[in-house]
Amino acid sequence: MPRKRLNKNDAPKQLTDNEIRLGESDFIVSKTDTRGIITYANRIFVEISGYRKEEIIGANHNLIRHPDMPRIAFKLAWDAIQAKKEFFGFVKNLRADGGYYWVFAYITPDLDPSGKIIGYTSFRRRPSEVAVAEVSELYKLLRFEEQRGGMQASQKFLESFLEREETTYEKLIHDLQLGEIA
Ligand SMILES: Cc1cc2nc3c(=O)[nH]c(=O)nc-3n(C[C@H](O)[C@H](O)[C@H](O)COP(=O)(O)O)c2cc1C
């Protein structure tokens, strides 16, 4: 019988405040196919997720999607990587036990010699504390906008936020990781 492909519906419904902090030299790596189905996960990814390796490989990456994440964050990521660009962002991820961990994520498309996208690779490191504090607040506001007016509302909110701060999404992310408050 084919194995069940885990996805966000299999994620724990009971959330906890139990946060795991990545170590200074920790690197979480995963690879997916073009639809976001996990094809590779390194040891630390498996350990921190709380799932077994056999459950992770073949799962949809949204298995670890945390409900505090605004949808717009994933739209920005997918828009960039499908356009063959790199993406950087801060992500709160959900563990199998209902706890969470924050990462500073980098996602890049994997291209074949003809330039066709054949999958994606992501590397994640420990985010700066400033970034987690600032982005948690920003994501709360974006989630609020999404509940009110969908992703159009959160996109508009983000655009005006960036305009007010006289920055771009990319610059904001890098400044935050360097510990510089926008
Ligand atoms: C290489 C790669 C890595 C990803 N890593 C994560 C991740 O760590 N956490 C996450 O929630 N989504 C990650 N995603 C995005 C998911 O595919 C998905 O878009 C997201 O979880 C939102 O899912 P939903 O739109 O089904 O709610 C990744 C996607 C790719 C291509």
The ligand as an SDF file (V2000), in Angstrom:
LIG
                    3D

 31 33  0  0  0  0  0  0  0  0999 V2000
   12.7360   24.3130   -0.5680 C   0  0  0  0  0  0  0  0  0  0  0  0
   11.5110   24.7520    0.2000 C   0  0  0  0  0  0  0  0  0  0  0  0
   11.5690   24.8620    1.5820 C   0  0  0  0  0  0  0  0  0  0  0  0
   10.4510   25.2560    2.3280 C   0  0  0  0  0  0  0  0  0  0  0  0
   10.5680   25.3340    3.6760 N   0  0  0  0  0  0  0  0  0  0  0  0
    9.4710   25.6450    4.4130 C   0  0  0  0  0  0  0  0  0  0  0  0
    9.5460   25.6540    5.8290 C   0  0  0  0  0  0  0  0  0  0  0  0
   10.5980   25.4400    6.4300 O   0  0  0  0  0  0  0  0  0  0  0  0
    8.4130   25.9310    6.5040 N   0  0  0  0  0  0  0  0  0  0  0  0
    7.2220   26.1850    5.8910 C   0  0  0  0  0  0  0  0  0  0  0  0
    6.2130   26.4250    6.5830 O   0  0  0  0  0  0  0  0  0  0  0  0
    7.1300   26.2000    4.5480 N   0  0  0  0  0  0  0  0  0  0  0  0
    8.2340   25.9400    3.8080 C   0  0  0  0  0  0  0  0  0  0  0  0
    8.1390   25.9310    2.4360 N   0  0  0  0  0  0  0  0  0  0  0  0
    6.8710   26.4120    1.8180 C   0  0  0  0  0  0  0  0  0  0  0  0
    5.8280   25.3400    1.7210 C   0  0  0  0  0  0  0  0  0  0  0  0
    6.0100   24.6660    0.4940 O   0  0  0  0  0  0  0  0  0  0  0  0
    4.3960   25.9610    1.7290 C   0  0  0  0  0  0  0  0  0  0  0  0
    4.2820   26.8980    0.6890 O   0  0  0  0  0  0  0  0  0  0  0  0
    4.0690   26.6690    3.0490 C   0  0  0  0  0  0  0  0  0  0  0  0
    4.3090   25.8360    4.1450 O   0  0  0  0  0  0  0  0  0  0  0  0
    2.6240   27.1470    3.0670 C   0  0  0  0  0  0  0  0  0  0  0  0
    1.7900   26.0800    2.8300 O   0  0  0  0  0  0  0  0  0  0  0  0
    0.2630   26.2370    2.4640 P   0  0  0  0  0  0  0  0  0  0  0  0
    0.1810   27.3050    1.4070 O   0  0  0  0  0  0  0  0  0  0  0  0
   -0.1390   24.8890    1.9590 O   0  0  0  0  0  0  0  0  0  0  0  0
   -0.4330   26.6450    3.7190 O   0  0  0  0  0  0  0  0  0  0  0  0
    9.2340   25.5610    1.6690 C   0  0  0  0  0  0  0  0  0  0  0  0
    9.1620   25.4440    0.2670 C   0  0  0  0  0  0  0  0  0  0  0  0
   10.2890   25.0610   -0.4610 C   0  0  0  0  0  0  0  0  0  0  0  0
   10.1990   24.9630   -1.9630 C   0  0  0  0  0  0  0  0  0  0  0  0
  1  2  1  0
  2  3  1  0
  2 30  2  0
  3  4  2  0
  4  5  1  0
  4 28  1  0
  5  6  2  0
  6  7  1  0
  6 13  1  0
  7  8  2  0
  7  9  1  0
  9 10  1  0
 10 11  2  0
 10 12  1  0
 12 13  2  0
 13 14  1  0
 14 15  1  0
 14 28  1  0
 15 16  1  0
 16 17  1  0
 16 18  1  0
 18 19  1  0
 18 20  1  0
 20 21  1  0
 20 22  1  0
 22 23  1  0
 23 24  1  0
 24 25  2  0
 24 26  1  0
 24 27  1  0
 28 29  2  0
 29 30  1  0
 30 31  1  0
M  END
$$$$
